[in-house]
Amino acid sequence: MDFKLTEEQELIQRSAREYAETKLLPRVAKIIEENNVPTEVIRELKALDLFTPFMPEVYGGAGSDYQTYVLVMEQIARICPAAAVIMSVNAVGLAAVENFGTEAQKEAFLPPGCSGDGVLSFAFTEPGTGSDPKQITTTATRKGDAYILNGTKRFITNASLPGPIVMIARDKEAGEISAFIAQKFCDGYALSDPWHKMGCQGAPLYDVYLKDLAVPVENLLGDPGKGFWILKVALALGKIGISSIFLGTMLAAYEEALHYARERTHRGDPITKFQSVQTAIVDMAMKYEAARWMTYRIGYLADHAKDKSAILKDSAMAKIFVTETAVDLARIAMGIHGSYGLMQEYKISQIWRDVIFGPQVEGVSHLLKVLVAGEILRSAPTKM
């Protein structure tokens, strides 16, 4: 059992950290104010082989692995969660196409997603579905050489960026769920205004309106009626990105609190002299380390699993633990800041608004726990 990073992984991790601190950090205030990550950021990440490190080189990726992806995402999210969110959602779309697409589909949609010229979206959630795919109402009707899609998708990231979008819809005749690949901004594709969310500004969420949107039959992803399976694998891999993002926010909160505690004085001495502050620092360090190794582990599992759906339980547990622990750690960091933590001049206030998202996205925590419980109870041996 080896917990040591390779030299290459350390180099890529350092490259991501340096890029985030030198290139992203000066832009963060503007990104938050304008709710937009500049397209130059994607180009810069691609130039450094940081945008899609897990994708094969033949499609324009860096040819690395999911373990490296986790390291990159943690460092980018530490400075700018919004940039990492764009990368994560693009990765979900790429994973769906890579694992289930035909070679023609891979050649058409993976290179733009790897280069950033065509950033992918993944559209599952609807106004009435929440985390329940059985309640999908978006329909797909076969008409000649195309499927005609109608419906509304909610809270879709990257929906305003040109590129492919993987959509989950119900075959109106068969009643089964299938997945389809369309190009954004084609006829029948329309967007709402961006939602006004409390954190993670820079990665806006939209409702996507589908009105008689025609998807060529050859853009059916996987077999007809296999939408649930594609969704399962995509979400299993997607939780690697989400866990990495909120691991990065944990690291940011920990570093901010540590810096503040060393700089803030009481009667001439840093507040680190107080045992309450010391124990708070240790609590944060323990929470971060536990979350870090849990997240790194699911990157390893994704790299070594022949069947990617097999990591769903582990990725769900990691997502639950990391996002809930991120909130706990940020709360401790806020406590160290005291009333200063409430002021927008202090970075911890923005981190607090960002971490609140974690338990609510990519499957709310209590529903994921039900899913994990089902997996545990199915596989647990019965006592004789």
Buried (B, 14 or more C-beta within 10 A) or exposed (E): EEEEBEEEBEEBBEBBBEBBEEBBEEBBEEBBEEBBBBEEBBBBBBEBBBBBBBBBEEBBBBBBBBBBBBBBBBBBBBBBBBBBBBBBBBBBBBBBBBBBBBEEBBEBBBBBBBBBBBBBBBBBBBEEBEBEBEEBEBBBBBEEEBBBBBBBBBBBBBBBBEBBBBBBBBBBEEEEBBBBBBBBBEEBBBBBEBEEBEBBBBBBBBBBBBEEBBBEEEBBBBEBBBBBBBBBBBBBBBBBBBBBBBBBBBBBBBBBBBEBBEEBEEEEEBBBEBEEBEEBBEEBEEBBEEBBEBBBBBBBBBBEBEEBBBBBBBBBBBBBBBBBBBBBBBBBBBEBBEEBBEEEEBBBBBBBBBBBBBBEBBBBBEBBBEBBEEBEEEEEEEEE
